[in-house]
Amino acid sequence: MKDALLKELKGSDGKEKRTFKDFDSFIDYYITLCRERVILNPKGRILVAGTIRNYQSTKSVLKKYSANRHVKLRFESITTDFYNDFIKYLNEATHARGKYKPNVIGKFIKNIKVFMRYAYENDFTFNDDFKKREFKVFKENVRTIYLTLDELEALYKLDLSDKPSTNQR
């Protein structure tokens, strides 16, 4: 019994398991591992700065959620109830550019799932609610509008001075 308890507390390698006081401190740890190139992308390459910024923005919005809801998030808190309340919070909240769009909300959920998957696979938690079908990532198809090369060239040649030249098309 003692050996099983020590194995649980220290892990299979005999080293003491790392513990986290809350989900926020785990995210800090995860981001540090990303910066130190311990965590790589699925193709085995280092994570780009934009990905790490996305992780930090997820951490930031989780802090705002925690403050608004007066809760301290822990691994055990990341449940489908949390998911539903977090989505509700994001749909009600605003940021510098207005309301949160579905793809931004989806990005936050995706990142939470990334954090939880890493924690679960590395035995920091046994909570696997993030795997449930209800814990889904939102994605909205967007129509990207762009200018053609001819339109860009016309803009480049556009004379915006006080006296337009007569050479314009």
Protein Blocks (a to p, Z undefined) as FASTA:
>chain_A
ZZmmmmmmnojnopacdddfbfklmmmmmmmmmmnomaccfkopacdfklmmmmmmmmmm
mmmmmmmnopacdfklmcfklmmmmmmmmmmpccfkopadfklmmmmmmmmmmmmmmmmm
nopafcfklmpmklccdddddddddddfklmmmmmmpccbfbdcfkbZZ
